[in-house]
Amino acid sequence: MTRSFEKVGVVGLGTMGAGIAEVFARAGLTVVGVEADHEALGRGRGNLESSTGRALAKGRLSEAEQAEILGRITLTTSLEDLADADLVIEAIPEIMDFKRTLFTELDRICEPSAVLATNTSSLSVTEIAATTGRPGRVVGMHFFNPAPVMKLVEVVHTVVTEDGLAEEVADLARRLGKAPVSVGDRAGFVVNRLLLTYLNHAAVMLENGLATREGIDTAMKLGVGVPMGPFALLDLIGLDTSYEVMCVLFQETRDRRHAPAPILRELVTAGLLGRKSGAGFYNGEAPPTPPAAGKPTVTSVAVLGEGAEEFAARLGDAGFKATTTQAATDATEDADVVVALSHTPVIELAARLPHPRRLVGLHLVGEKLAEVASTVLTSPEATCAVEGLAKIVGRVPVHCKDRAEFVVDALLYPYLNDAVRMYDSGYATMDDIDAAMRLGCGYPAGPFETIDTLGLETVRDGLRALYAEYRDPAFAPAPLLDQLVTAGVRSIRGLS
Ligand SMILES: NC(=O)c1ccc[n+]([C@@H]2O[C@H](COP(=O)([O-])OP(=O)(O)OC[C@H]3O[C@@H](n4cnc5c(N)ncnc54)[C@H](O)[C@@H]3O)[C@@H](O)[C@H]2O)c1
């Protein structure tokens, strides 16, 4: 018999719980929201009011609808008020001991038929379920931030989940207007295993001084089309939650790539948790825009590398004396600056020039971004001039060090590689992974769609370059990717 979910409990009304309560109430369900104490309950009420208030301000909700939604939500500090709930979902901090204690309590209070769900991002649902006398009726129901906006819900089943229950919970998610993806119980599930690993990589990159936080955020937004750069997104998710998720991932995999970046721990210890505490990587809501590059003072430019002709022509149209050259030493003698397009590492070229201080690497990504890479020999004046030239050809410059694949590709390719490994391990299908990343993160395309767009060989070769630079086994191309390139296969999605 199909269960009917009419009354739900939401425990914890922080970043996620308030949004989840709103989602259930919007769909017409009766909601009981539980917080730890009266002070937290006041904050939870504030979270609910400001979230529905934003929808009201944007015209997505009328005042009457807002009142109706809030009217369906009862707030309390007593778990006993959940005694007659059909389903309870918890959204308390990502700490196993907290969750275990809570589920033991919920198991005592709720009807034996009630379903208990966790919104955990990474913890073992199996372990949480095992603390109850109803492990078959405990599932993961993983919403994404902000819950009222993001379409995806990962429905996590364990080896002991009752037959049919995951599908019933998926039906409930559909009733809420969400798109469920059914997954097994593995740390981070689909989205966070890929997403948080990429965000953590960005934090490591920041610590290594490859680029600034604004630069990395701008590069990813303009270069890949993601709705938020990694640091703005870490602030939205919460640095404490992100740190805990990385710890759980590392504990399971012992993969260096999953070791939380030390800067995360430092910020969390300092109480800088992101938006929820008012400051994290950024101090306000919106990341400041990077300072504009000055007008270039150079008059002559030598351009070499892939796309040199077109770039030089654009500069010529803008009044510069621009020449192209295939060899690093030709025609560069008299130029004020030398632009090496899409060449990594730039230092190899610079070392061959009589005036290496004038050489700057430039990587044009998509239609809007230009990564400007200076070497250890490049002069600040040359870097500044090339940033100005990038603006003249209509690009936003982002300065970075001369490292393999610069910023965007260095972050993107390992993420794509992780997705290939995930698929190859049999954990999820390509369609599910693509859908999960699009719907859970608002990405313009899923990883397999992106691999096909970029070309398998490009991604494989980029990974090889990253591996050669950093010697991190995680950057070595996944064997499946390598084999597909060797076999001449052009579409990875053609396999599914
Ligand atoms: N932040 C995200 O982007 C995100 C996304 C998806 C899932 N999650 C998961 O959702 C869960 C909550 O994360 P969050 O970011 O909303 O955390 P949060 O710190 O913003 O909110 C947690 C809330 O739980 C309350 N709380 C703590 N102990 C409680 C108890 N025993 N009873 C009732 N309330 C209690 C706290 O007062 C707080 O309001 C975590 O498991 C996290 O991994 C987070």
The ligand as a MOL file (V3000), in Angstrom:
LIG
                    3D

  0  0  0     0  0            999 V3000
M  V30 BEGIN CTAB
M  V30 COUNTS 44 48 0 0 0
M  V30 BEGIN ATOM
M  V30 1 N 24.4010 24.0240 3.6910 0
M  V30 2 C 24.1460 23.3680 2.5750 0
M  V30 3 O 24.3330 23.9070 1.4770 0
M  V30 4 C 23.5920 21.9750 2.6380 0
M  V30 5 C 23.0550 21.4210 1.4700 0
M  V30 6 C 22.4920 20.1500 1.5370 0
M  V30 7 C 22.5060 19.4450 2.7380 0
M  V30 8 N 23.0570 20.0250 3.8590 0 CHG=1
M  V30 9 C 23.0170 19.2350 5.0940 0
M  V30 10 O 21.9370 19.7090 5.8790 0
M  V30 11 C 22.2590 19.5600 7.2630 0
M  V30 12 C 22.1340 20.9160 7.9450 0
M  V30 13 O 23.0850 21.7980 7.3610 0
M  V30 14 P 22.8770 23.3700 7.4070 0
M  V30 15 O 23.8800 23.9370 6.4670 0
M  V30 16 O 21.4300 23.7150 7.2460 0 CHG=-1
M  V30 17 O 23.3410 23.6740 8.9150 0
M  V30 18 P 23.0460 24.9780 9.7970 0
M  V30 19 O 24.1600 25.0430 10.7700 0
M  V30 20 O 22.7830 26.1540 8.9360 0
M  V30 21 O 21.6730 24.6160 10.5470 0
M  V30 22 C 21.5750 23.5780 11.4840 0
M  V30 23 C 20.4210 23.9100 12.4220 0
M  V30 24 O 20.1670 22.7980 13.2490 0
M  V30 25 C 19.8440 23.2830 14.5610 0
M  V30 26 N 20.0580 22.1940 15.5060 0
M  V30 27 C 21.2260 21.6970 15.9770 0
M  V30 28 N 20.9920 20.6620 16.7920 0
M  V30 29 C 19.6570 20.4860 16.8430 0
M  V30 30 C 18.8040 19.5650 17.5160 0
M  V30 31 N 19.3080 18.5950 18.2560 0
M  V30 32 N 17.4780 19.6930 17.3350 0
M  V30 33 C 16.9610 20.6560 16.5610 0
M  V30 34 N 17.7180 21.5590 15.8900 0
M  V30 35 C 19.0540 21.4620 16.0300 0
M  V30 36 C 20.7530 24.4830 14.7330 0
M  V30 37 O 20.2500 25.3640 15.7300 0
M  V30 38 C 20.7200 25.1020 13.3300 0
M  V30 39 O 19.6770 26.0360 13.1760 0
M  V30 40 C 23.6580 18.9680 7.3240 0
M  V30 41 O 23.5470 17.5780 7.4630 0
M  V30 42 C 24.2380 19.3390 5.9760 0
M  V30 43 O 25.2440 18.4830 5.5680 0
M  V30 44 C 23.5840 21.2740 3.8240 0
M  V30 END ATOM
M  V30 BEGIN BOND
M  V30 1 1 1 2
M  V30 2 2 2 3
M  V30 3 1 2 4
M  V30 4 1 4 5
M  V30 5 2 4 44
M  V30 6 2 5 6
M  V30 7 1 6 7
M  V30 8 2 7 8
M  V30 9 1 8 9
M  V30 10 1 8 44
M  V30 11 1 9 10
M  V30 12 1 9 42
M  V30 13 1 10 11
M  V30 14 1 11 12
M  V30 15 1 11 40
M  V30 16 1 12 13
M  V30 17 1 13 14
M  V30 18 2 14 15
M  V30 19 1 14 16
M  V30 20 1 14 17
M  V30 21 1 17 18
M  V30 22 2 18 19
M  V30 23 1 18 20
M  V30 24 1 18 21
M  V30 25 1 21 22
M  V30 26 1 22 23
M  V30 27 1 23 24
M  V30 28 1 23 38
M  V30 29 1 24 25
M  V30 30 1 25 26
M  V30 31 1 25 36
M  V30 32 1 26 27
M  V30 33 1 26 35
M  V30 34 2 27 28
M  V30 35 1 28 29
M  V30 36 1 29 30
M  V30 37 2 29 35
M  V30 38 1 30 31
M  V30 39 2 30 32
M  V30 40 1 32 33
M  V30 41 2 33 34
M  V30 42 1 34 35
M  V30 43 1 36 37
M  V30 44 1 36 38
M  V30 45 1 38 39
M  V30 46 1 40 41
M  V30 47 1 40 42
M  V30 48 1 42 43
M  V30 END BOND
M  V30 END CTAB
M  END
